[in-house]
Amino acid sequence: MSEKIIYLDNAATSFPKPPCVYERMEKFLREESANPGRSGHRMSVEAEASVERSRSLLAKFFGVKNSSRIAFTLNCTDALNMAIKGVVHEGDHVISSVMEHNSVLRPLHALEEDKMITLTKVKPDSECFLNPADIKKTIQPKTRLVVLTHAPNVTGAIQPIREIGKIVREAGALFLVDAAQTVGAVPIDVDKDFVDLLAFPGHKSLLGPTGTGGLFVGERVEKITPWREGGTGMGSESPTHPEEFPYVLEGGTPNTVGIVGLAEGLKFVAEKGIEAIRAHELKLMSALRAGLAPLKKVKMFGPKSAENHGRAFHFNRRA
Ligand SMILES: Cc1ncc(COP(=O)(O)O)c(C=O)c1O
């Protein structure tokens, strides 16, 4: 492509990807792309090893001890649906916020409409931050799940997930974090942040291709009901879907070429260092805010300082 592009839509999906992502995916497709876990021939075994290497890299990245608790998904929406529909039961109470992406709000709304759950949506303050005390106040004996974004795609306000996670853990509920706008750009440690379920895309700040994402399911989640069954290479004689992780959530042939591309994106991010990436983004965010501040016709939304700002930034022309 000879035309120079200024691409400002990284919150939707990142572009361009690092060259190593394109190179690895092409090599994999041309030379290695057999079906993992389905056969005993060399290419199938190697494809499976590549998928497992990607899984281990992700586990290291999030501080997950048992990599099999990470399932590959199609995107973050897929992971969020799997988590929400997989852990709630009839009669449960769920807490979320009014700032969530429709990939959270729609499945929750559908469950509420079906009278499966009751739902409380917490409101943020004027800078779009949630107050952990507000979450605490809404917890009920029937609260099974708290599902919140780490940073919304509209305002980018980074939420105090560690403080909220601690409250949710003490209450005995499960904490699902939507890391679509922070993974690869803001550090996340599932243990330190008290996260039971982490939904993330591979195609945004982890710099992998579209069609990739994942769901971490912590040990406090004893059972997760899959909504896609069959299509695994193991135990073909059994009429029931396996309950072991990650296979319980990985029915069907995986997006192997995407998963190996994601591993390269992840390695690139890890080599640059998440702190260095964050510092660079903060510098850009501060420069943008300083440039826009004197413009009387521009209104900026969300956090007032760059510090708690994720990657998304919302500004508009004043009416
Ligand atoms: C906060 C948030 N959650 C979830 C999603 C859904 O991610 P995906 O496009 O990977 O399904 C997005 C997408 O932009 C998002 O911004």
The ligand as an ORCA input file, in Angstrom:
! r2SCAN-3c Opt
* xyz 0 1
  C     -15.380     -1.960     26.225
  C     -15.568     -2.949     25.124
  N     -16.018     -4.176     25.427
  C     -16.205     -5.131     24.493
  C     -15.926     -4.879     23.165
  C     -16.137     -5.964     22.161
  O     -14.905     -6.369     21.641
  P     -14.815     -7.245     20.315
  O     -14.902     -6.275     19.179
  O     -13.474     -7.899     20.390
  O     -15.926     -8.203     20.320
  C     -15.441     -3.619     22.798
  C     -15.158     -3.315     21.393
  O     -14.755     -2.262     21.001
  C     -15.247     -2.630     23.798
  O     -14.781     -1.429     23.521
*
